[in-house]
Amino acid sequence: MEMDDELDAGPIRVVLVDDQELVRAGFTMVLDAQPDIEVVGEAGDGQQALDLLRTTAADVVLMDVRMPRMDGIEATRRVVSGEWGGAGRAGAAAGGPKVIILTTFDLDEYAFAAIKAGAGGFLLKDAGPAQLIEAIKAVHSGDAVVAPSTTKRLLDRFALHLPDGEERASGALESLTEREGEVLRLVARGMSNAEIAGRLFVSEATVKTHMGRILMKLGLRDRVQAVVFAYETGLVKSGQGGDAW
């Protein structure tokens, strides 16, 4: 997948959306200390976030899930679909800002719904500063890689809502080559491109090529959707991480 030319044009512009002012203040302190990240706005709910994005150019939105007026799921859907519109869109990265969902363990099902609505990644609110910064940069670059431990814990908690392995989208999976299926399984287990390349003894460029073909064949938007697809179709089942985790 090709990176947008605008990615190197200045710091990554971040909008924080959370109904707790202290949470926003903490994230702002961490992010503004980074030379290549700039917090350009804050919002206390989804509706306020959409209003802000109409006038403020942003690359990444850190979105809480449960908020008053409009929750993070609906706000994410509108941001991804482009319904927010407005002047800020022209100054943002092509296609509008990417969304990272912020969640706690008791809101995992909400976060899953938001990811299906189009979020590019998710983080637990207790993630460390380094993990937060890494996630913002990854999603901004289009990689949308989420931490393996976070992926596993999140997917484990709604395993009961996923197919049991008998219900598989066999037609879609059959469109993949054997190597593409292998790459998809490793992606679903939380491995980065570099880790997959090392496991399969190929270059990172080759992994990226396989990933692009997987997304195209399955009609998926990004790696996060690929992870969800792999679990929903039973290609990978919760608890099968093994040494890939």
C-alpha positions in Angstrom: 0.0 0.0 0.0 1.5 3.4 -1.0 1.9 6.0 1.7 0.4 9.4 1.1 2.8 12.1 0.1 1.5 14.4 2.9 2.8 12.0 5.6 6.2 13.7 5.7 4.8 17.3 5.6 5.2 18.4 9.2 4.1 16.8 12.5 1.2 14.4 12.8 -1.9 16.4 13.8 -3.9 14.7 16.5 -7.4 15.4 17.8 -8.3 14.0 21.3 -11.9 13.0 21.9 -12.8 12.0 25.5 -15.4 13.2 27.9 -12.9 13.2 30.8 -10.8 16.4 30.8 -8.1 14.9 32.9 -7.6 12.0 30.4 -7.3 14.5 27.5 -4.8 16.6 29.6 -2.7 13.6 30.2 -2.6 12.5 26.5 -1.9 16.1 25.5 1.1 16.3 27.8 2.6 13.1 26.4 1.9 13.9 22.8 3.0 17.5 22.7 6.4 16.5 24.1 7.0 14.7 20.8 8.7 16.7 18.1 6.7 15.0 15.3 3.2 15.0 16.9 1.0 18.0 17.6 -2.4 18.0 19.4 -4.5 20.4 17.3 -7.8 20.1 19.2 -9.9 18.4 21.9 -13.5 17.4 22.1 -15.7 16.0 24.9 -18.0 13.9 22.8 -18.6 12.6 19.3 -20.7 15.5 18.1 -18.2 18.1 19.3 -15.5 16.1 17.5 -17.3 16.3 14.2 -17.9 20.0 14.7 -14.2 20.5 15.4 -13.1 18.4 12.4 -15.1 20.7 10.1 -12.7 23.5 10.9 -9.5 21.8 12.0 -7.2 19.7 9.8 -6.3 16.5 11.6 -4.4 13.3 10.6 -5.3 11.1 13.5 -8.3 11.1 16.0 -8.0 9.4 19.4 -11.6 8.5 20.1 -13.1 7.3 23.3 -16.1 4.9 23.0 -18.7 5.8 25.6 -19.5 9.5 25.6 -22.6 11.7 25.9 -24.6 13.1 22.9 -22.8 11.0 20.3 -20.7 7.9 21.2 -17.4 7.0 19.6 -18.9 4.3 17.5 -21.2 6.6 15.6 -18.6 9.4 15.5 -16.1 6.9 14.0 -18.6 5.8 11.4 -19.2 9.4 10.3 -15.5 10.3 10.2 -14.6 7.3 8.1 -17.5 7.7 5.8 -16.7 11.4 5.3 -20.0 12.6 6.6 -18.3 15.1 8.8 -17.2 17.1 5.8 -16.2 20.7 6.2 -13.1 22.9 5.8 -10.9 20.7 7.9 -11.1 17.9 5.4 -9.1 19.7 2.7 -6.1 20.1 5.0 -6.2 16.6 6.4 -4.5 13.5 5.0 -6.1 12.1 1.9 -9.3 10.3 2.8 -9.7 12.2 6.0 -8.2 11.5 9.5 -7.6 8.0 10.7 -9.3 6.9 14.0 -7.8 5.1 16.9 -10.3 3.8 19.5 -9.5 4.1 23.1 -11.1 1.5 25.3 -11.1 -0.2 28.7 -11.7 -3.9 29.3 -15.3 -3.4 30.1 -16.0 -1.7 26.8 -14.4 -4.3 24.5 -17.6 -5.1 22.5 -18.1 -1.4 21.9 -14.5 -1.1 20.6 -15.1 -4.1 18.3 -18.2 -2.4 16.8 -16.2 0.8 16.3 -13.4 -1.0 14.5 -16.0 -2.6 12.2 -17.3 1.0 11.7 -13.9 1.9 10.3 -11.4 2.6 13.0 -7.8 2.1 12.0 -6.7 0.7 15.4 -7.4 0.5 19.1 -5.6 1.0 22.4 -6.3 0.3 26.0 -6.5 3.4 28.0 -3.8 2.1 30.3 -1.3 1.8 27.4 2.1 3.4 28.1 3.3 6.6 26.4 5.6 4.6 24.0 2.7 2.4 22.9 0.4 5.3 22.3 3.0 7.2 20.2 3.8 4.0 18.2 0.1 3.4 17.5 -0.4 7.0 16.3 2.6 6.8 13.9 1.6 3.3 12.7 -2.0 4.3 11.9 -0.9 7.6 10.4 1.4 5.7 8.0 -1.5 3.4 6.9 0.0 0.3 8.6 -2.8 0.2 11.3 -0.8 -2.3 13.3 -2.2 -2.9 16.9 -0.2 -4.3 19.7 -0.4 -8.1 19.7 -1.1 -8.3 23.4 -3.9 -5.8 23.0 -5.4 -7.6 20.0 -5.3 -11.0 21.8 -6.9 -9.7 25.0 -9.6 -7.8 23.2 -10.5 -10.6 20.8 -10.5 -13.2 23.7 -13.2 -11.2 25.5 -15.7 -11.4 22.7 -14.7 -14.9 21.4 -18.3 -16.0 22.2 -19.6 -13.6 19.6 -17.3 -15.1 16.9 -17.9 -18.2 14.7 -16.9 -21.6 16.1 -14.8 -22.6 13.1 -17.6 -24.4 11.3 -19.0 -21.1 10.0 -16.4 -19.9 7.5 -16.5 -17.6 4.5 -14.9 -20.3 2.4 -15.5 -18.6 -0.9 -13.6 -15.5 0.2 -10.8 -17.5 1.7 -10.5 -19.7 -1.4 -9.6 -16.6 -3.4 -6.3 -16.4 -1.4 -3.1 -18.2 -2.4 -1.6 -20.5 0.2 1.1 -17.9 1.0 -1.5 -15.1 1.3 -3.5 -17.2 3.7 -0.4 -17.8 5.8 0.3 -14.1 5.9 -3.3 -13.3 6.9 -3.0 -15.8 9.8 0.2 -14.2 11.0 -1.3 -10.7 10.7 -4.3 -11.9 12.7 -2.0 -13.2 15.4 -0.6 -9.7 15.9 2.7 -9.9 14.0 4.2 -6.9 12.3 5.5 -6.9 8.7 9.1 -7.3 10.0 8.1 -10.3 12.2 6.2 -11.9 9.3 9.1 -11.4 7.0 11.4 -13.0 9.5 9.1 -16.0 10.0 8.6 -16.6 6.3 12.2 -15.7 5.2 11.1 -13.0 2.8 11.5 -9.3 2.6 9.2 -6.8 4.2 8.4 -5.5 0.7 7.1 -8.9 -0.2 5.0 -9.0 2.9 3.5 -5.6 2.0 2.7 -6.9 -1.5 1.0 -9.9 -0.1 -1.0 -7.8 2.3 -2.1 -5.4 -0.5 -3.4 -8.4 -2.5 -5.2 -9.8 0.5 -7.0 -6.6 1.2 -7.9 -6.2 -2.5 -9.2 -9.8 -2.8 -11.2 -9.7 0.4 -12.5 -6.1 -0.1 -11.0 -5.0 3.2 -9.9 -1.5 4.1 -6.9 -2.2 6.3 -5.0 -4.6 8.5 -7.5 -4.1 11.4 -10.3 -5.3 9.2 -8.2 -8.2 8.1 -7.7 -9.2 11.7 -11.5 -9.0 12.3 -12.2 -11.0 9.1 -9.7 -13.8 10.1 -11.4 -14.2 13.5 -15.0 -13.9 12.2 -14.4 -16.5 9.5 -12.6 -18.9 11.8 -9.3 -18.7 10.0 -7.8 -17.9 13.4 -9.6 -18.7 16.6 -9.2 -16.8 19.9 -6.6 -18.5 22.0 -4.7 -19.9 19.0 -1.9 -17.3 19.2 0.8 -19.7 20.3 4.3 -18.4 19.9 3.0 -15.7 17.6 1.7 -13.7 20.5 
